[in-house]
Amino acid sequence: MPIPLQRRFSRLSRGIGLLPRVLLFVAFTSGSTSATEAVPERIVWQKEPFRIDLTVGKERRVDFPGAVKAGLPPKLDSMVRVQSIAGTVYLLAHNAFDATRVMVRETDSGRMYLLDIAASGEGGSGPPVEVYAADEPPNAFRPSETGAASEPPLPSYGYVPAQPLAAQGR
């Protein structure tokens, strides 16, 4: 016996009404875990090497105050991929290895950073790392929520009163 047309529409409308709620639930629950993982680890560079732990197969990001170049020892060439783009270094370990010293140089200032990177097959990818110098404020280069680096504040100009037309000689 076929279901009356009115009952079919009521079932359909209940299903459609439930869909937005399910989508919102999925969006909020999946977004909440990534928000907690995205909190960066902040490191103040005080001329002391700092350790970066990698997990094999998972990429880790390290942000520096300016554009940098990373120098890898030859023994790490086949074990880790290093990409440097606009002050951000992306590290991806292909194999596990013990702590090894890596030198990173800022291209503009020449400042050198020393990293001791190590990789293991266990654990998560770790949070992104923000590095800034002790003599620079941490907000000077921090990426905004959109991912673009924040621009320096514009200079403030004072008010200049206009001269009356009679004083201008007209």
Phi, psi and omega per residue, in radians:
M1 nan 2.201 -3.104
P2 -1.231 2.613 3.114
I3 -1.378 2.346 3.130
P4 -1.011 2.608 -3.077
L5 -1.017 -0.677 -3.114
Q6 -1.138 -0.688 3.128
R7 -1.204 -0.606 3.099
R8 -1.074 -0.794 3.139
F9 -1.150 -0.619 3.139
S10 -1.190 -0.681 3.082
R11 -1.130 -0.751 3.135
L12 -1.100 -0.755 -3.130
S13 -1.181 -0.588 3.074
R14 -1.154 -0.685 3.113
G15 -1.166 -0.705 3.114
I16 -1.185 -0.654 3.116
G17 -1.164 -0.495 -3.136
L18 -1.385 -0.525 -3.079
L19 -0.989 -0.859 3.123
P20 -1.059 -0.623 3.124
R21 -1.153 -0.712 3.120
V22 -1.143 -0.759 3.130
L23 -1.095 -0.723 3.093
L24 -1.109 -0.725 3.130
F25 -1.063 -0.813 -3.137
V26 -1.102 -0.729 -3.133
A27 -1.111 -0.757 -3.115
F28 -1.250 -0.685 -3.116
T29 -1.267 -0.642 3.118
S30 -1.308 -0.561 3.132
G31 -1.295 -0.460 -3.080
S32 -1.221 -0.593 3.141
T33 -1.274 -0.657 -3.122
S34 -1.241 -0.503 3.127
A35 -1.176 -0.651 3.139
T36 -1.289 -0.550 3.134
E37 -1.315 -0.400 -3.039
A38 -1.453 -0.020 3.128
V39 -1.209 2.041 -3.037
P40 -1.307 2.670 3.007
E41 -1.559 2.167 -3.086
R42 -1.766 2.290 -3.122
I43 -2.185 2.240 3.060
V44 -1.604 2.120 3.130
W45 -1.343 2.018 3.108
Q46 -2.225 0.684 3.114
K47 1.091 0.470 3.050
E48 -2.056 2.295 3.097
P49 -1.029 2.514 3.073
F50 -2.134 2.659 -3.018
R51 -1.666 2.386 3.035
I52 -2.119 2.020 3.113
D53 -1.656 2.265 -3.135
L54 -1.960 2.696 3.001
T55 -1.962 2.324 -3.102
V56 -0.992 2.222 3.093
G57 1.511 -0.019 -3.136
K58 -2.151 2.260 -3.067
E59 -1.418 2.538 3.079
R60 -2.255 2.462 -3.072
R61 -1.899 2.387 3.071
V62 -2.222 2.080 -3.135
D63 -1.721 2.307 3.102
F64 -1.996 2.842 -3.107
P65 -1.130 -0.406 -3.130
G66 -2.528 -3.134 3.112
A67 -1.091 2.421 -3.067
V68 -2.349 2.807 2.978
K69 -2.176 2.356 -3.122
A70 -1.848 2.386 3.088
G71 -1.953 2.062 3.140
L72 -1.710 2.490 2.979
P73 -1.156 2.600 -3.086
P74 -0.974 -0.557 -3.099
K75 -1.196 -0.311 3.130
L76 -1.640 -0.124 -3.065
D77 -0.915 -0.751 -3.112
S78 -1.561 -0.153 -3.063
M79 -1.715 -0.381 -3.063
V80 -2.503 2.451 3.039
R81 -1.746 2.299 3.128
V82 -2.173 2.166 3.059
Q83 -2.186 2.334 -3.134
S84 -2.105 2.074 -3.104
I85 -2.365 2.019 3.018
A86 0.858 0.849 3.075
G87 1.498 0.039 3.111
T88 -2.051 2.271 3.101
V89 -1.899 2.229 3.112
Y90 -1.854 2.173 -3.098
L91 -2.021 2.290 3.102
L92 -2.398 2.001 -3.132
A93 -1.504 2.322 3.076
H94 -1.644 -0.485 3.141
N95 -2.401 2.794 3.052
A96 -1.314 2.525 3.082
F97 -2.720 2.763 3.129
D98 -1.346 2.928 -3.112
A99 -0.975 2.237 -3.128
T100 -2.339 2.430 -3.102
R101 -1.341 2.287 3.090
V102 -2.186 2.382 3.102
M103 -1.802 2.326 3.109
V104 -2.153 2.255 -3.095
R105 -2.081 2.303 3.026
E106 -1.263 2.256 -3.058
T107 -1.261 -0.588 -3.101
D108 -1.388 -0.894 -3.035
S109 -1.592 -0.362 -3.081
G110 1.456 -0.024 3.132
R111 -1.034 2.393 3.138
M112 -1.854 2.439 3.056
Y113 -2.092 2.475 3.089
L114 -1.984 2.189 3.131
L115 -2.074 2.416 2.978
D116 -1.859 1.830 -3.107
I117 -1.800 2.498 3.098
A118 -2.466 2.660 3.140
A119 -2.311 2.490 3.065
S120 -2.390 2.925 -3.121
G121 -1.530 0.067 -3.054
E122 -2.077 2.678 3.032
G123 1.706 3.099 3.130
G124 -1.550 -3.060 -3.091
S125 -1.341 -0.303 -3.122
G126 1.419 2.708 -3.122
P127 -1.278 2.808 3.022
P128 -1.109 2.739 -3.113
V129 -2.034 2.333 3.028
E130 -1.943 2.174 3.128
V131 -1.948 2.316 3.025
Y132 -2.498 2.664 -3.093
A133 -1.342 2.655 -3.119
A134 -1.098 -0.491 -3.113
D135 -1.558 0.047 3.123
E136 -2.071 2.480 3.104
P137 -1.201 2.533 -3.093
P138 -1.166 -0.357 -3.114
N139 -1.466 -0.069 -3.039
A140 -1.137 -0.498 -3.079
F141 -2.290 -0.003 -3.021
R142 -1.045 2.257 3.127
P143 -1.096 2.543 3.102
S144 -1.382 -3.133 -3.123
E145 -1.112 -0.432 3.134
T146 -1.415 -0.151 3.122
G147 1.724 -0.254 3.132
A148 -1.462 2.568 3.119
A149 -1.158 2.450 -3.130
S150 -1.252 2.460 -3.124
E151 -1.510 2.680 3.110
P152 -1.143 2.640 -3.116
P153 -1.137 2.561 3.099
L154 -1.269 2.594 3.116
P155 -1.183 2.578 3.105
S156 -1.655 2.371 3.141
Y157 -1.898 2.494 3.123
G158 -1.409 2.930 3.141
Y159 -1.370 2.273 3.082
V160 -1.956 1.992 -3.102
P161 -1.207 2.463 3.093
A162 -1.341 2.524 3.108
Q163 -1.452 2.525 3.102
P164 -1.103 2.644 -3.106
L165 -1.007 -0.574 -3.133
A166 -1.164 -0.582 -3.117
A167 -1.338 -0.321 -3.122
Q168 -1.434 -0.093 3.106
G169 1.547 0.351 3.137
R170 -1.801 nan nan
